[in-house]
Amino acid sequence: MSATAKAGQIGRSLPRLEGRAKVTGRAEYIHNLRLPGMVHGKIFRSAVAHGRIRRVDTAAAKALSGVFAVVTSDDIRKVISNPYYGPAFHDQPILAIDKVRHVGEPVAVVLAEDPHVAEEAMRLIIAEYDELPAVTDEVEAMTSTVIVHDALKPAGIFPDLKHLEGRKGTNVALDFHLRRGDVKQAFAEATHVFEHTFRTQPVMHTPLEPMVSAAEPGDGTLTIHTASQSPSFVRMEVARLLGWPENRVRVKTAFLGGGFGAKLYIKLEALVAALALLARRPVKISLAMDEQFFTITKHPSTFRIKSAVDKDGRVTARECEVWWNGGAYADVGPRVTQKSGFTAAGPYDIDNVAIDSYALYTNRPPAGALRGFGIPQLVWAYESHTDMIARALGIDPVEFRRRNILRDGRPQATGTVMKDAAIDKVLDRLVQRLGWSRPFDRGQGSVKRGRGLAVGFKASIAPTTSVAILNLYADGSCGLYCSTVDMGQGSDTAMAQIAAEVLDIPAETVRVVHPDTDVTPYDMATLGSRSTYHMGHAVKRAAEDARVKIDALKADLGVPPGSNVPLAELFRRKYGMQAGNIVGVGSFVPSYASPDHDTGLTPNATPFWMVGGTGAEVEVDTETGHVRVARLINVADLGTPINPRIVETQLSGGAIMQLGFTMQERMEFADGQLLNPNLADYKIPGMRDLPARIESEAVDAVERGGPFGAKGVGETATFGVSPAIANAIDAAVGVRLTELPLTPEAVYRALRKAGR
């Protein structure tokens, strides 16, 4: 396109395009937004886990000087008649109506120009409840007489959840079942049968930028400024709530200070929308760090896994039962239950599989997507189970995996044939990096050493849609319009590199326009490591469309094909001045076949597979139970890396996040109350908690269906961290932990129980 064009943008470790703006403090964040006439909202929250609202006394709050308004659900219904939202079920009220279903549920909001006044007034509100029995455990919720929702109201938004039906008298939001082969016969013929149960704890996303949204009313319109991973969904859902056409709702976002799934779908947006219409002036709500704990969490889970093994060490059958604790509102839990549930048997070639996966309502804060979409909970169980089987049979854990590994060309549990999933390569590279066959120092005295590994895989969420627009301006510069949200993962840079590769220009010259639903086209959401594959395809097609139009312009001007006439000169020749545009448009919707309702089988479960593995070396102090992770190795199959350096940081970042969930993080509850909703008591990993050595790499692989051979990576390093460390602890001191986190107390008790 120009004399300065550079090819080979794919595979460049280009520094992130927004890096300078961030380190100089000029990057745009919604938290910094100030609008003329804006009032701030502070939320009054429930203090009980389950109860009927007797009364909410707002008189003292309203009387405080500087308070603009105090709003309850009765006020919300003046502007939204049916104020319930949610991506899977329309089950969550904007403010509590009649009942509260978890501690921390929003009940009322105070508005004031001064946020400190709003907070002071919020503390003057008094609520009285008729407390009801609560259910908090996911397994108990299956049969409990405590019913969290009187009736289930499916949203019908996602094509893969359209089969959901309204039901009464149950806490089961969704139950997914998969049946392949003859499981009963395989167990009857098995040489060995192993059964174990594993649990994971409730944890927090903890983005350092908490949720924040502002709504600005206009002349029959509404603009929402929000730190959201899914601006297109926000527009659609807010328009539905208001009964408006989508063109009256505008959603704008900026950079996000982390997301990890916390900022998906509707969080504060419906609330600020209703408040702005009531107040007739802009309203902003910025959550404090502690409020995040009551807004969205990661699914606690219980996983019972049972395997049949023949005399040659081959797994011939596997039964899996997974109970997901979805909290008081479904959010995207049903999708987690289905999309992750069908991989519960693990990355192994097993002919006979039975899987039951349940999304349960409980009286806990809602749970949703958190960097892995349920997969880390599953890999924790099936890779711990795998090591336990291998050690019981006296087979090396690596050898046992190699005998059973799922390879390309073989069907996964759903019947979908595996392709471009380098599970065997990831395992082999972990073995090499760990030096598995070499002698290993087992430690001495009270400090023992061990090593372990684990591999896992994930299906990409489907079906979803992405659209991109590429605008070539009259001076030859380029703007890329897409609704993928950069929340620190470097997506702006990756998308610029994909467009630049097609256009044969430097990626640095591509300006990526941040999501604005009046400007940027539809994208389902930035989640599930889908952006590189889905939006990457859309961007590539938009750039290819632009190239076709450039060639057509050349032909119209009589310019020979292949000539290196700058684009700006082409525009001048066409229009006689610096004028005009070339607009390329691209969209991508992957193929998908819904699972059979009765068997869960499908020939096309996912557009691509993510594969990741972890190796760990640990030191265990047998006198205190303290575990030090000395070395953490992350290996992933992500196809062809668009930007190798960003990939490396994605892998190490994901592993460190999962390390916190593995070793220390847990939301502690007592009598329905959360005891540690702050970063003083809820400890995320600090520098002193990190392994001395963190190594990350991508195996040599290509995703043939991906743009330039690429696929997603953001979640991949989370898969194997927990079981790899647990397996290493077992190798070091001979104790097996089956519940997360692996705290010193848990290790110490296990050692004492084992007499060690």
N, C-alpha and C positions, 0 to 999 in steps of 0.2 A: 504493500500500500504506500510506502514512503521510503525514502533513501535511508532513514534511520531505523527501519523495521528490523526486528530481531526474531529469529525463529528459536525453537527449542525452549518454550516457556514451561512446558511440563517437565517436572523433575528439577526445577530450579529451587534452591533454598532461599527464595526471595524473602527479605525481612517483611514482616506484616505491614501492609500499607498504612494502617492506622496507628502504627507504633509511635511515631513522633508526636501525634496529637495527644495520645494518652500520657506519655511521659512528661509532656510540657503542660498538662492540665487543660488543654483546649478541647478535648474530646467531649462530645455532647452526651449527656445523661439526663434522663427524665427527672432524677432527683434534684437537678439544678434548675429545673424549669420554674419560672415565675410568670404568672399571667395577670393582666390588669384586673383589679377587683376580686382577686382570688381569695377564697376562704379555705381553711384547712379543716379536715375531718379527723376526729379521734373516736375510736370504736370502743363501746362498752360491751364487755364479753361475759358470757355465762360462767358462773362459778360452780355449776353442777354438771354431771355427766349426762343425766337424763331426767327430764322433768317437764311438767306442764307449767306454763307461765301463768302465775296468778295475777301479778300486776307489775308494771314498770313505772316507777315514780320518777318523773323527770323535772318536777317543779323546782327543786333547788338548783339544778343545772341551768334551767332556763332563766332563773333569776340572777345568775352571776353576770356581773358587768362585762360586756365585751362578747357575750355569746350571741351569735346570729340566729341559730336554730338548734333544736334537738329533734331528731328524727327517729321514729320507730317503724315497724312494718305497716302499721295503719297508714302512715304518711306515704310510704313507698307505693302502696296500692292505689294512691290517687293518680299516679303517673304510669304505673305498670300493673294492670289488673291481675295478671297471673305471674308473680315475680319469682319463678323457679327456673333454675338454669342447670346446665351440666352437659358434657359431651356424650355420655352414654345413657344417662337417665336425667330427666328434668326433675331432680330430687332436692336441689339445694336452694333454700330461700335466700333472697338478697339480705334480709334481716330475719331473725327467727320469727316464725309464725306459730303461735299456740304452744309449741314445744321447743325445748332445746335438746340436742342429741349428743353433744360432747362439751367438755370443759373448753372454754375459749371461743365458743360459737358467738358471732356478732349478734347483738340484741338491739343496740341503739347506737346512734352516731351524734356527736356534738360538732357543730360547725362554728368556727370563729376565725376572724382575720389573723389572730395571734394563735399559733399552734399550742403555746403554753397555756393560754386561757382555755382552749378547747380541752386540753388534757386535764386541767384542774376541774373543769365542769364535769367531764366524763366521770371523775371519781366521786361526784356528788349524786350520781344516779343510783337508785336503789331498786333491786328486782327481787321479787318473791316467787318461789316455785313450789309446786307440789312434787316432791322428788319421787322418781320412779326407779324400779330396779334397773340396773345397767348390765350389759354383757360386754366384756372386753376381750375375751379370748376367741380366736378364730375357729377353733375346733368346737368349743362350746356353742358358738353362734349357730352351728349347723342344726342343733336340736333344741336350742333354748326356747323357753316360753316367752322370753323378752324379745319383742319384735321392734326393731328400730324404726321401720317404716310401715305404716298401715297398708299402703299400696305402692307397688312399683310402677313407675311411669317412664317407659323407654323413650329415648329421644329420637331414635330412628335416623340419626344423622349419618353414621358411618355405614357403608354398604355391608361390611362384614358383621355388623351387629343388628341388622334389620330384622333378624329372626327373633330378637328379644320380645317377650310378651309381658304385658302387665299381669302381676300376680299379687296375691294377698297371703298373709300369714306365714311369711318366710323371710329369713335374713340372707338367702342366697340370691345375689344379684345376677350371677351368671354361672352356669355349670357347663364346662366343656369336657367332652368324653371322646377318647380315641381308642379304637380297637383294631388291632392288626394281628393276623395269624391266630393260632390256637394257644392262648396263654395257659389255660388250665391243663392241657395235655403236656405242654412243655415242662411245667412245674412237676407234673406227675412223673415224668421221665428223667428229671434232673438228678445229677450225682450230688450236687450241693445246692442248698438254698440259704440265702442270706437276707436278713431284713433289718433295717435300721430306721430311726426317725431323727430328723434334724430340725432345728429351729433357728430363726433369725429374729432380730430385735427391731423395734421401731427406731428409726434414725431420721435426721434432718438433712435437707439439701444444703443449708447454710451458705447460700450465695452472699458474698460480702455486701452487695447492694440488695437490701430487702425489697419486697414488692412495693411498687409505687405506681399510681395512676392518677391522672387528672382529666376532668371532662370540662369542655368549654361549649356552652350552648350558643347557637347562632339563630338566624332567622329560619326556623323550621328545620335546622340541621343541628348536628352534634359532632364535635371533634373530640376524640379521646387520645390523649398522649399517655403512652403506657410502656412500661418495661415488660414487654410480652414476647414470648417465643412464637406466638401464633396470631399475628395481627389480622390475617384474613378471617380466621375463625371468630375472633372478637367482633369484627364488624358484622358478620353473619348472625351471631348469637344476640348481640345487642339490638340489631334491627328486628330480629324475631321477637324479642321481649317487648320492644316498643310498638310493634306492629307497623313499622316503617319500611319503605323500600331501602335497599342497601345504599343507594346513592345519597341518602340523607345522613348517613353515618360515616365518618372519616376516622381512621385509626392510624396514628403515627407513632413510630418508635425510634429509638436511637441505639447507641451501643448499650449493651447490658453488662452490668458488673457481676456476671455469672448467672446461670439459670439452672442447668442440670436437670430440667424437667419441672422445677418448681413454678415457673412462670408460663406454663402452658394453659390453653383454654381460658376460661374466665376465672379470675381471682378477685381483683378489686374493681374491674371495669364496669360490671353491671351496677355495682353500688355507686360509684362516682357518677355514672350516667344518670341514675335516678335522682341523686342528690343535686346535680347541676340543674336538672329540669325543675326540681322543687324550688331551689334557691334562686334560679334565673341569673346565676352568675357562676364563674368557674369554681370548681371544687377539686381539691387535691388531697389525696390520702397517701401518706408515706408510712409504712409499717416500721415500728421499732424492731430490733433484732429478736426480742422475745416473742413478738406476735407471729413471726414466721412459724414457730413451733405449733401454733394452733391452726395454721392455714393449710399446710400440705406436708405430708411426711412420706417416708418409704414404707412399702407394705411389709409388716412383720409376716412371717410365714411359718407353717409347719409342713414338713414334707416326709411322708412315709414312703420308703423305697424298698422293694423286694426283688431279688434277682435269682434266677435259676442258672446254674453253671454246670457244664458237662465235664467229663473226665479229662478233657484236653485243655481246660481253662477257657472255654468259650462261653460267653453269656448267651443263653438260648431263649430267655424270656425275662421280661421286667414288668413289674407292676409299680405304678406311681400314683400316690394320692397327695395332692397339694392343696392346702387351705391358705388363702390369701386374706389377711386382715385389712379390709378396705376402709375401716373407720366409718364415720357417720354418713358420709356421702360418697357416691360411687366414683366421681371424677372419671378417670380413664381406666379404673381398675378392671372392669370387664374385658377391656382389650388386652391388658396385661395378662389376665387369666387365660385368655385364649391364645394370644400370639406367643407368649412365653411357654404356656402350658404344654404345647405340643412338642417342645424340645426337652421335656423333663427326663426322658430316657437317656439323654446324653449323646455325645458324638461317637456312638458305637453302633456297630452293625448287628442289630438284634431283630430277628425275624418275628418274634411274638411279643407284642407290646400292648399293655392296657394302661391308659392314663385317665385320671379323673382330676380336674382342676376346678376349684370353686372360689368365686369372689364373694366374700362375706361382709355384710354390714355389721358393725359393732359401735359401741359408744366411745370411740376414740377419735382424735382428729382425723380428717380425711387423708387417705393415702393415694398417691398417684405415681407418675413416671419419675424415676430417679436413675439416671445414667446407667442404663442396662435393661430397663423395662422388665424387671423381674428375673432376668437371666442370672445375675450374681447370686440370688437366693437359691436358684436351682443348681448352679454349678457347685456351690458350697456343699450341697447334699450329695450330688451324684459323683463328684470327684473324691470326696471323703469316703463315700461308700466303695468306690473303686479300689482305693488303697487298702481299705479294711478287708475286702475280699482277697486281694492279692497276698496280703500278709498272712491271712488265715490259711491260704492254700500253699504258702511257701514259694510263691512266684514273685520274681522281681516286679515292682509296680510298673516299670517301663515296659518290660516284656509282656505283662498282662494287658496293658493298653495296646501294644502293637498287635496282639492276637485279635483284638476286638475292634480296632479303630474303623471308623466309617470313611470309606474312600470314594473318590469321584466315580460316578457311574453306578453306584449302589443306592438303593432307596433309603431315605430317612423314614422315621416312624410313620409319617403321614403318607408315605408312598411316593413323595416327591423325590425324584432322582437327584443326587448331589452333583453339582457341577461348580467348578472353580472355587472349591473349598479346600484349602491346603492344610487340612487337619494333621495329616501325617508329616508334612514339612515342618509345621510349627512344633510338633512333638519332637521330631528329630533334632531341630535346632536348639530346643531347650536342653535336650540331653547333651548335646555338644558343648553348649555354654556352661552347663553345670559340671562338665567333666564326670559324668555319671559313672563311667567305667573305671575311673582312676581312684586310688586310695583316698579316703576322706578322714580328716582329723575329727575324731568323735569327742574331743575334749577330755578334761581331767578334773579330778576333785569334784566340787559341787556344781561346776558349770559343764553341762553336756551340750554337744553340737549335733545338729541333724539337718537334713535337706529333704525337700519334697518338691513335687511339681503337680500341675493340674492344667487341663485343657478344657475349653468350652467353646460353644458356638451359639449364634443367634441368627434368627431370621429377620430380615428387614420388614418393617411394617408395610402392609399393602391392603387394599389399593389406595394410592394417594396420587395427587395431581400437583404438578409444578409448571409455572409459566414464566418466561423471561422475555424482556424487550431490550434490544440493543439499539442505541441511537447514535448514528454517525453524524456529527455536526458539520457545518459548512467549512470550518477551518481544518477539518480532518481529525479533530479530537473525538473521543468516544465516551458515552455514558452507558452504564449497564444498570437496568432497572429490574430488581427482583426482590421478593419479600422474604428471602432467607435472612435471618437475624444473626448478626455477629455478636455473640455473647462471650467472646474471648477465644473461640476455637479457631479463628483465622479464616472464616468463610469468605469474607470480602476479598482477601488475597487469593484464595483458591479459585473463586469465580472469575476474578480478573485474569488469572493465568490461563484458565480454560478459554475465555473469549480471545485473549491475546494470541494463543496458539493457533486458533482458526484464522484470525485476521492478520497474523504475521507482523505483530507490533509488540513493543515492550509492555509487559503487564503493568508497569508503573504508570503508563499513560492512560489506563482505563480507570475512570471514576465510577465507583459503585454507589448508587443512590439508595439510601436506607429506606426500609419499608414505610410506605405511606399509601394506604389503600385507595386514595384518589389518584395516585401516580404510578405505583408499582403494581404489577399484576399478581394474580392469585398464587399463593403457595399454601399447601395444607398446614404446615407448621415446621419449625426447626426442632426436630426431635428424632430420636431413634437412629442417629448416625445416617440419616437418609439424604442429607443435603448434597454431598459430593456426587452421589449417584443420580438422584432425581433432579435436583436443580442444576447439577452439572450437565446433565443431558439437555435440559431446556436451554441453558446458556449456550451450549455448543450448537444447538439447532438454530438459535437466534442469530449467532454469529455466522453460521453457514448460510442462513437466509439473507443476511446482509451482504455476504460475498457474492451470492447469486445476483443481487440487485446492483452491486458495483459492476459486475461483468456486463449486465444489461445496459447500464449507463455508458460504459465504454463502447459497447456496440452501437448505441444510439449516437455517440459522438464520433464514431469512426476510428476509435483508438484500437490499435491491434491488440489481440489477446496476449497477456503476459507482459505487456509494456509496463514500465515502472513509473507511470505518471502519478504524482501525489494526488490524493483524494481531493484536497482543497482546490487543486488546479482543475480537476474534473467538474467540481461544483461551479467554478468560475466560468468554465467553458459552457456549461449547461444554462446557467442563469445570468451570465454577464456580470456577476458580482459575487461577493461572499454571501451565499444564501442557500437555503434548501436543507434537506435531511435525507438520510437513508435509514429506514427503520427495519430492523430484523426482528422477527417474532419466532419464538420456539416454545413448544410445550412437550410435556412428557407424562404419560400415564403407563406404568408397567402392566404387563399382563398378570392375571391372578385368577385363581379358581377357588371359590369358597369351599371350605371343608364340608363333607357330607354331614348332615345334622346328626345322624345316628352313629356313624363310624369315625367321624373326624378326619377321614382320608381325603386327600386331594392330590392331583398330579402337579399342581403349581402353587405351592404354599408361599413362595417368596421370590422377589426378583433377584436377590443375592443373599449369600451367607457371609456373616462375619465370624472370624475364627481368631481366638486369642488364647495364649497360654502363659503361665507364670512359673518360674522356678524360684525357690526361696532357700536360703541358708540361715539357720537360727541358732542362737545360744540360749539355753534354758538354765536358770539358776534354780537348782532343786531345793535350796533352802528357803527361797522367797517366792518361787513361782514366776519370777520376772522373766519375760521373753524379750530378747533383743534380735531384731531382724537385721542380720549383718549384710545380707545381699539379696536384692530383688531383681529378677530378670524378667522382662516382658517381651514376648515375641508375638507378632500378629501377622495375619494375612489380610492385607488391605488392598490387594491388587497392585497397581502401579501408583506409587506416591505422587500426588500432584506437587507437593512441597515437602521434601524429606525432613527438613528441620522442624516444620510445624507438626508433622507426623510424630516425630520423636518427642516433642513436648506434650502432645496429646496423650501419648502412651504413658509417659512418666506421670502426668497430671492425673490421669484416670486411676493409675495404680496407687498413687498416694492417697487419693480420695477413698478408695476401697480399703486401703491400709487402716484408715481411721475407723471405718465401719467394722473392720476385722478385730482390731486390738483394743479399742477404747470407747467408741461412741455408743451411747444408748440413751434413749429417752426414758427416764425413770418415773413410773406412776405409782401412786398409793391412794387407794380409795377414790379412784377416778381423777385425782389431782396430779398434774405434771410437776415434778419436784425440781427439775433442772432446766427451765426454759431461758437459759442465758449462757453466754460463752465463758462465764466464770466456772460454772458447774458442768456444762456440757463441753467436753474437751475435744476439739478437732486437732489433728496432728500439727505440732510445731516443728521447728527445725531440729530440735533435739530428739524428736520421735522418729526421724527418718533414718532409713538404712544408710550405712556408710557408702554403699555402692548400689546405685540404681542404674540398670542397663536396659535399654530399649532398642528394638530393631524390628524391621519388617522383613519377612521372608521374600524370596524371589518368586513372585507370582503375578498373574494377570487375571483381572476380572473381564472376561471377554464381552460381557454385556454392558460394561460400564463405560463412561466417557473417558477415552484415552486409556482404558484398562483399569480405571480407578473405582474404588468403593469406599464406604465410610469407615471411620476409625475411632471416633470419639469415645465409644463405650468399651472397645475391645479389651483394653488392659484391665478392666474391672473384673473380668470373668473369673480368672483363676486365682486371684490373690488369697482369698480366705482359705480355700482348701489346700493350696500349696503350703501355707504357713502351718495349718493344722497337721498336715501330713509330715511336715518337717519336725514339729513338736513331738509327734508320735515316734518318728525315727530317732529322735534324740533321747527321749526318756520313757517311751513305751506307754504313754497315756493318750487316750483318744477323747477329744472334746467334740460334742455334737450340738452345741448351742453357742451362738455368737453373742457378745464379743469374747475374745480369748484373753480375758483379763488376768493379771497375776493371781488374783483371788481364785479364779476358776481353775487355773493351772495348779495352784498350790493344793486346793481341795482334791483335785483329781490325783495328784501325786500321793497325798496322804491316804486317800481311799485305796489306792493301788499298793500301799505299803512301801512306797519308794521315798 
